[in-house]
């Protein structure tokens, strides 16, 4: 799996070029097959591990279980990464295919149209033929306008892929495709306008001034409503850029018609030198045309200014939104995937970092309000096609902020819970330390008392000590629970336990030796000062209890020698002490022989 993990780690980013991403998908399918093979091997390893744990010792079972869990977690992460990459590649392929198909359809259509424009008939001389060609040209322009939404959608899709692409090669390839698309569109638009301009000039020079006036008036009538001050031009950046591109095309067309207006004006001025009624009517029509022309030129300049202001607004909105989302993504990585440490010092530092993240998140709330205000300002003069997009951006930013805020609250709760648990553990440790100190003080006070003068009094002291030992036994689970986080010291397996050595020696030599009782918690390696204090104080208390037990037994033996009494309480009391030690060392198998040795 290590090779597979390394292979996934060095895989290139998904390409937004259709042919490349298809190749990446094919390679990914091969990788998924390899990952699935590892899944089958993982199942075999888990089965073998389960059988092995049934035949192993407890400590070996823990090792095997940890190894199985490690394999399981690594495979799960490997499978998750492979699945996520597969989804990403499929999504990228879908977008790249949609753009590629739209681009191909448009480019093929424009190539065909360009050939048609190049093979058009020459501009006619006859007035009727000119009018017929002009009608055909107007029909073609309608067709061209009907294709513009598809052209704009393809451009927008290509720009989106270009922005998302992380490969310089992909960006250059997409930029070339977009440039080719724009150049082809501009070429056929320019040729179409050029032909219409020539047809209108031919109509003008054919001597039919009335038709020329009517054609120009019709064009101005169509153009004027699109330039009105109340026409909304605001919106998101792509939409405003499209509106600017359209307006540039219109301005080129307007500039080309300026020559027709000047020519028509000179011709009408020459004709109106006579005082005929037709000349007077023609002059009125020309004055009306000039007035409308001036209005259209002013409206064109005004719309250009409004479009530039709208573009500044749109770019500002785009910067605010993307900067806001990037900050949220960075905050989410810290809040959602940050691992809460277990040690108190690291946890306090982590809480401080969390508080800084919360402060930063609160500052983002002001950014969200700025985005909302700017969005409302844009919506007040927004193009209808951008309303849904702008509202969706507001919804996305608000939802993302609420998500990150939720993650922040949850992490804060987890941190507080961890701190509370540490505080509770600290209080519990302190209570145990206080109890141990009190017990140690009580033992010291009893040791200062004069020895018993009679067997009955000594037996009474032994009974009191047995009660103390039972209380010590009851406290042992609490101490073990408090020290469960401690690591165990590494002890070489070839070193036998001291008490096992003692037992072996007694069995071989049959010579009575003092039993070596293991020190409780001796294999623990405390990581904090408070735990070190607890372990050392507990061991000290245990040794004090053992020492007092020994003194009481020796004193009883002396009294028995004086009085000749053979009654003995050592068996019961010593077995209590051994059981206390064994409870702290469940992995050592003591026989009744060791207890009997003490009782003898």
HELIX and SHEET records of a PDB file:
HELIX    1   1 UNK A    2  UNK A    9  1                                   8    
HELIX    2   2 UNK A   18  UNK A   54  1                                  37    
HELIX    3   3 UNK A   58  UNK A  118  1                                  61    
HELIX    4   4 UNK A  127  UNK A  164  1                                  38    
HELIX    5   5 UNK A  168  UNK A  205  1                                  38    
HELIX    6   6 UNK A  209  UNK A  227  1                                  19    
HELIX    7   7 UNK A  237  UNK A  271  1                                  35    
HELIX    8   8 UNK A  277  UNK A  337  1                                  61    
HELIX    9   9 UNK A  344  UNK A  379  1                                  36    
HELIX   10  10 UNK A  384  UNK A  448  1                                  65    
HELIX   11  11 UNK A  455  UNK A  482  1                                  28    
HELIX   12  12 UNK A  498  UNK A  509  1                                  12    
HELIX   13  13 UNK A  529  UNK A  563  1                                  35    
HELIX   14  14 UNK A  570  UNK A  583  1                                  14    
HELIX   15  15 UNK A  592  UNK A  599  1                                   8    
SHEET    1   A 2 UNK A 487  UNK A 488  0                                        
SHEET    2   A 2 UNK A 524  UNK A 525 -1                                        
END                                                                             
